[in-house]
Amino acid sequence: MPRTAQRQERISIRLSPQSKRKLERAAAYADKTLTDFVVDVALQKADAVVREHEVIALNAEEWERFQELLLNPPEPNEKLQKALEEHSRVVRR
């Protein structure tokens, strides 16, 4: 199925003539339409930003520590107990 058939949403942007010419030139070098180029680049950047905020990367030592805490969690301290009590008070099931 062609890419254009899948598009249902629209956005509108305003930019300077110089910026538009630069994007058109880059799109031509990439052998893409201006729309395809802008959407592809924007989605690549969006993926990077989302990954930066939603993915936790651990080195080997941190991973081992994380697993150890999952398998052998520490006893709840006073602060955690208060947080659980507050959660029970606020969240109703």
N, C-alpha and C positions, 0 to 999 in steps of 0.2 A: 504494500500500500504506500503511495507517495506520502512524503512527510507532510505536505500541505493539507492532505485529507484528514490528518490527525489533529490539526490545530483548531481549537475552538475558542480560545481566549485571546484577548488582544491587550497590548499595552501601548502607551504612547510616550515618546520621549522627545525632548527638545534639546538641540545641541547646536554648536556654532557651525558655520559652513566648513571651517577648517577641520573640525572634528569629523564631520560627515565625510569629507573627502578622504581623510585618513582611513576611516573605517571602510569606505568603498574600495580604496587601494588595497588594503589588507585582505578584504573579501575576495578581490580579484586574484591576488597572489595565491590565496587558499582555494581558488576555483569554486567559490561558494557564492550564493546570493548574499546580499547585504543582510537580509533577515536571518538566513541560516547562520551566517558568520556571527552576528551579534548574539543570537540565541545560544549558539554553541559556546562562545566565550563566556557569556553570562552564567550559563549552567556549570561550566568548569569552575568558575570562581565561587559560585554558590556551593558546589560540592566541597570545595576546599574550606570555606568558612564554616559550613555545617560540621564537617569532619573535625575541625579545630575545636569546636564547642561541644561536640557530642561523643567523641571517641577518646577513650582513656588508654594511653600507651604506657605499658610498664616494662622496665628492663627485667632481666632474669631474677635479680635479687628482690625487686619489688613484687614480682609475680609470686615468688616463693613465700614472701611475707603475707601477701594477700590470701594465698591458699591456706597457710597456717592459721590465719585469723578466722577464715571460714570454717575450718575443721575444728578449731579449738578457740572459740570466741572468749574474750575476757568477761568477767562478771560485770553486770551492769553497774555503772557508777551512779551517784546521786543525780547528776545532770541528765543522764539517759532516763532514769526512772521518772523524773519530773516531766521530761518530754513525752514519755509514754502515757503518763497520766493526763497530760494536756491533750494529747492526741485522742485518747479515749473520751475525754470530755467534749471535744469539739466535733469529732467524726462520729456520726451515728450510722449504724449498719441496718 
